[in-house]
Amino acid sequence: MQRQLAFWPAPQNTSQKPPIWDNLNPQHRATLITSLARLISKTVQSKDLSEIQEDKHDQ
C-alpha cells in the first residue's frame, strides 16, 4: 500500500536558527539593506513599466 507524503511536512529539526542581524556590523547591515532596497525597487519599476507598455499596446 502506498503512503501519501504530507503536502507541508513538519520540520524534523526544531532548533533555533541564529539571528543573522546580530552577527553583522552596522556597515554590513547598511550595505545589505541598501542592496535589497535597490533590488525591490528595480523589480517594482520593471513591473510598472511592463504594465504601461501593455496598456499602450492595447490602445
C-alpha positions in Angstrom: 0.0 0.0 0.0 1.4 3.4 -0.9 1.8 6.1 1.7 0.9 9.7 0.7 3.5 12.2 1.6 2.5 15.2 3.6 2.0 18.3 1.5 3.7 20.5 4.1 5.9 18.2 6.1 6.6 19.1 9.7 10.2 20.2 10.2 12.3 17.5 11.7 14.7 19.9 13.5 13.1 22.4 15.8 16.4 24.1 16.8 16.6 27.9 16.7 18.4 29.5 13.8 21.0 32.1 14.8 19.8 35.7 14.3 21.5 37.0 11.2 21.4 40.7 12.2 23.3 40.1 15.4 26.3 38.8 13.6 26.6 41.8 11.2 28.3 45.1 11.9 26.4 48.3 11.2 28.3 48.9 7.9 27.4 45.4 6.5 23.7 45.9 7.7 23.5 49.2 5.8 25.0 47.7 2.7 22.7 44.7 2.8 19.6 46.8 3.3 20.6 49.2 0.5 21.2 46.3 -1.9 17.8 44.7 -1.0 16.0 48.0 -1.4 17.6 48.5 -4.9 16.6 45.0 -6.0 13.0 45.6 -4.8 12.7 49.0 -6.5 14.1 47.6 -9.8 11.5 44.8 -9.7 8.6 47.1 -8.9 9.7 49.6 -11.6 10.1 47.0 -14.3 6.7 45.6 -13.4 5.2 49.1 -13.7 7.0 49.7 -17.0 5.7 46.4 -18.5 2.1 47.2 -17.4 2.4 50.7 -19.1 3.7 49.1 -22.3 0.9 46.6 -22.3 -1.7 49.4 -21.9 -0.1 51.3 -24.8 -0.2 48.1 -26.9 -3.8 47.5 -26.1 -4.8 51.0 -27.3 
